[in-house]
Amino acid sequence: MAPIFLPIPGDTRQAACLIKAILEAIDYAYARNVMVVFAAGNDGSNAQHYPAYYSKAIAVAATDNDGVAASFTNFGRDWIDIAAPGVKIVSTGFSRYHSNADSNQYKYKSGTSLACAHVSGVLALGKCLYPSASAPELKTCLFDTAKNISNPDLGSGLVNPPGFLNCVLDLMGDGPTPAPTPVSSQAPDFDSNPGSHTTSFTGSFSGSPGSPNS
């Protein structure tokens, strides 16, 4: 399960070939109990937006910090499956929208791709919690536990991670919970000089949300 953002080329024939290949890939995944999650798009439109519009994909719209539809999100009660936060989301700075000088910083970003990442992450947590759960079971939990935001154009509502995970626990019933894999407390011996390896990360928050980034 992963968020997918695919720029479609302007050439009509090339775009048609690409879409066909993507839909065939979704069919392949769907037949193998794999869920595919797509961003609904940032055109503020209810027009068909492939691949998210495809019935075997999970189409994710974006909400703002008030839990209502983001100004840019695509929408549609006949194809949007669920919504997730997509405005002022903190993410890494690597992007075609930023210079190399900014690529080592955290950024505030907006877009349905950010919302898509929320949903795919929640589904991945459910699959990790209950590996034998089927894709239809996890999708049912995802949609049935979504928070009602009184907007049928945003599918089943706002993704609800705690409710979703509780639903997955209910699916598990009284079955045994796999024990976590033991982790060794002994640090690896890289060489004879233990002080020669140092790992560090420095980041900072900058910028403010503007137009959708994804």
C-alpha distance (Angstrom), angle and dihedral (degrees) to the residues before:
residue distance angle dihedral
M1 . . .
A2 3.75 . .
P3 3.78 139.6 .
I4 3.78 111.3 -106.3
F5 3.78 128.5 -158.5
L6 3.80 116.0 177.7
P7 3.79 124.0 -179.4
I8 3.79 106.2 -142.5
P9 3.83 113.9 -141.3
G10 3.78 118.7 -116.2
D11 3.79 95.5 -124.1
T12 3.82 106.2 97.1
R13 3.80 97.0 -143.5
Q14 3.79 92.9 45.0
A15 3.80 90.8 48.3
A16 3.81 91.5 49.6
C17 3.80 91.3 52.1
L18 3.79 91.6 48.0
I19 3.80 93.4 49.0
K20 3.81 90.9 48.3
A21 3.80 90.6 52.3
I22 3.80 91.6 47.9
L23 3.79 93.2 50.1
E24 3.80 90.5 49.6
A25 3.82 88.9 51.4
I26 3.81 89.9 51.1
D27 3.82 89.7 50.4
Y28 3.80 89.4 51.4
A29 3.80 92.4 50.7
Y30 3.81 93.9 43.1
A31 3.81 91.4 53.7
R32 3.81 88.5 54.9
N33 3.81 98.0 52.4
V34 3.81 93.4 -100.6
M35 3.79 121.7 139.2
V36 3.79 119.2 -140.4
V37 3.80 119.0 -158.2
F38 3.81 123.5 -162.0
A39 3.78 134.9 -173.7
A40 3.80 111.2 -114.5
G41 3.80 93.8 -136.7
N42 3.78 137.0 -107.1
D43 3.80 103.5 -105.8
G44 3.81 98.0 104.9
S45 3.78 87.3 -125.0
N46 3.79 140.1 124.1
A47 3.81 91.5 -144.6
Q48 3.79 119.4 123.7
H49 3.79 108.4 -82.9
Y50 3.77 114.0 -168.7
P51 2.97 137.8 -121.4
A52 3.83 89.1 20.1
Y53 3.82 91.1 52.5
Y54 3.80 91.2 59.9
S55 3.81 110.7 111.4
K56 3.82 94.4 -129.5
A57 3.81 92.9 54.5
I58 3.80 127.8 78.4
A59 3.81 107.7 -121.6
V60 3.82 114.8 -151.7
A61 3.80 124.7 -160.2
A62 3.82 124.7 -167.1
T63 3.79 131.7 -115.0
D64 3.78 129.0 -164.6
N65 3.79 127.3 -127.0
D66 3.80 90.8 -80.0
G67 3.79 91.3 58.6
V68 3.79 95.3 -111.5
A69 3.79 129.4 115.5
A70 3.79 113.0 -65.3
S71 3.79 113.0 -118.1
F72 3.80 92.8 -114.6
T73 3.80 102.2 40.1
N74 3.77 122.6 116.6
F75 3.79 113.1 -124.7
G76 3.78 142.9 -174.9
R77 3.77 134.8 151.9
D78 3.80 91.2 -140.7
W79 3.82 97.2 57.3
I80 3.82 114.7 12.4
D81 3.80 109.0 97.6
I82 3.80 103.9 -173.6
A83 3.80 143.0 -17.6
A84 3.80 133.6 -129.9
P85 3.81 137.6 177.9
G86 3.78 111.4 -68.2
V87 3.81 107.0 159.3
K88 3.83 126.3 86.9
I89 3.80 92.5 -1.1
V90 3.79 115.4 167.8
S91 3.79 111.0 -126.3
T92 3.78 140.3 152.2
G93 3.78 117.8 -71.5
F94 3.79 98.6 -124.6
S95 3.76 104.2 115.1
R96 3.77 142.0 124.3
Y97 3.79 85.6 -113.7
H98 3.80 94.8 64.4
S99 3.77 134.2 61.2
N100 3.79 121.6 -114.4
A101 3.79 88.7 -104.8
D102 3.81 88.9 65.0
S103 3.79 97.8 42.8
N104 3.82 95.3 95.7
Q105 3.78 94.7 57.4
Y106 3.76 135.7 84.1
K107 3.79 114.0 -111.4
Y108 3.76 138.2 -164.1
K109 3.78 107.8 -119.5
S110 3.76 136.6 178.0
G111 3.79 132.2 -158.6
T112 3.78 144.4 96.1
S113 3.80 89.0 -89.0
L114 3.80 87.5 67.8
A115 3.81 89.7 50.1
C116 3.79 89.6 48.2
A117 3.79 90.5 56.8
H118 3.81 90.6 56.2
V119 3.79 92.6 55.2
S120 3.79 96.8 44.0
G121 3.80 89.5 48.6
V122 3.80 92.4 51.7
L123 3.81 91.2 49.5
A124 3.79 90.2 49.1
L125 3.81 89.9 53.5
G126 3.79 89.8 52.8
K127 3.79 92.3 49.6
C128 3.79 90.1 48.3
L129 3.79 90.8 50.5
Y130 3.81 93.5 47.3
P131 3.83 109.8 18.4
S132 3.80 94.5 -179.8
A133 3.81 93.7 55.8
S134 3.78 113.1 118.8
A135 3.78 123.3 -124.4
P136 3.84 92.3 -112.5
E137 3.82 90.6 51.8
L138 3.80 92.6 51.5
K139 3.79 92.5 45.3
T140 3.80 90.5 51.1
C141 3.81 90.3 52.5
L142 3.80 90.2 46.8
F143 3.79 94.9 52.5
D144 3.82 98.9 35.3
T145 3.81 93.8 53.3
A146 3.81 97.2 44.2
K147 3.79 115.0 122.8
N148 3.78 115.4 -106.7
I149 3.79 109.4 -115.2
S150 3.83 94.8 170.9
N151 3.78 94.7 -117.8
P152 3.81 115.7 112.7
D153 3.80 89.2 -172.2
L154 3.82 87.5 71.7
G155 3.78 96.6 57.8
S156 3.78 120.8 -125.9
G157 3.81 92.9 -10.7
L158 3.80 138.1 -103.0
V159 3.79 117.8 -14.6
N160 3.81 111.3 -103.8
P161 3.83 111.4 -160.0
P162 3.85 98.1 -174.0
G163 3.79 92.5 46.7
F164 3.79 91.3 46.3
L165 3.80 93.2 51.4
N166 3.80 91.5 47.6
C167 3.79 88.1 52.9
V168 3.81 90.2 51.5
L169 3.82 89.4 50.6
D170 3.78 88.3 53.5
L171 3.79 89.2 52.5
M172 3.77 89.0 55.3
G173 3.80 90.4 56.0
D174 3.80 114.3 176.2
G175 3.78 94.8 -25.8
P176 3.79 119.5 127.5
T177 3.78 117.7 -85.0
P178 3.81 111.7 -132.8
A179 3.77 113.0 -111.9
P180 3.82 115.2 -116.1
T181 3.77 116.6 -101.9
P182 3.81 110.2 -100.0
V183 3.77 114.2 -111.1
S184 3.77 119.5 -149.0
S185 3.77 114.7 -120.5
Q186 3.77 91.6 -153.5
A187 3.80 114.0 101.5
P188 3.81 116.2 -131.9
D189 3.79 116.4 -99.7
F190 3.79 102.5 -126.5
D191 3.76 95.9 173.7
S192 3.77 142.9 -35.4
N193 3.80 92.5 -77.3
P194 3.81 107.0 66.9
G195 3.79 92.4 -176.6
S196 3.78 95.2 59.6
H197 3.82 96.3 82.4
T198 3.78 118.9 69.6
T199 3.78 126.7 167.4
S200 3.77 120.8 -165.5
F201 3.79 139.4 162.5
T202 3.74 128.7 -161.5
G203 3.76 122.1 -170.3
S204 3.76 138.9 159.9
F205 3.77 138.7 -165.5
S206 3.75 117.1 -117.5
G207 3.73 142.6 155.4
S208 3.74 131.2 33.5
P209 3.77 131.3 -107.5
G210 3.75 116.4 -85.6
S211 3.76 130.0 152.5
P212 3.79 117.9 -9.1
N213 3.80 113.9 -72.6
S214 3.78 98.4 -162.7
